[in-house]
Amino acid sequence: MIRFVKVFLFLFLLTSCVGSYSSTLFGVGVNINLDPRSPGLYLDDKLAETTINAKILKNDYKNFFINVKVIDGTAFLSGRVNLAEDKLKLTKFAWESPGIKAVKNDIVIIDETSFKQRAKDILISSQLEVALLINKKVNSRNYNLETINGKIYIYGMARSKEELDEVLKEAKIIAEVNEVIPSIILSNDLSRKNYL
């Protein structure tokens, strides 16, 4: 029954797209042809992301900057919160969401980061976003990133080992970067490639 519902949702999304977008668009700007996940795995991950974000909003964390990305059933959390207890609660929200097999929590406590460092972090993230966007060897849409205390956290999916190496190379050449922490899955390592 669940498989039927997923197939129905998938077909509904394909037929509901209008205008100049092709039938492979899931909403504006999200092209599943550029995503190495199968449509079924993509929908599972997006549903898990939505569930986690809903829990965050419901529990009054809307004023915090929290980034949630789910890839192949792994929830990647980043951002800043006020207390260590908040960080633990957010991990709990992710674990309790359906379809989550693992949680990687890179959230930091606000007191650990100065205002000056946050400004530097924003600059570092912006530089890497631009570098990935103009690099023809990288599909920049498949990556999310955040810089905290000079450490770049990169989440996403690489189509090949060469693309992964290219992303890391771009990150390492940016000034003021202390460490590059990748959480990048190779498309060949996805658990399900032909779900539907």
PEPE-V703743 format. One record per helix or strand of 2 or more residues. SS is the DSSP state (H for helix, E for strand). FROM is the first residue (numbers start at 1). LEN is the number of residues. Records with the same first field share a line. If there is no record, write none. Layout:
SS->FROM-LEN / FROM-LEN
//
This chain:
H->2-15 / 32-3 / 39-20 / 84-12 / 110-3 / 115-20 / 140-3 / 161-12 / 187-3
E->66-6 / 74-8 / 102-8 / 143-6 / 151-8 / 179-8
//
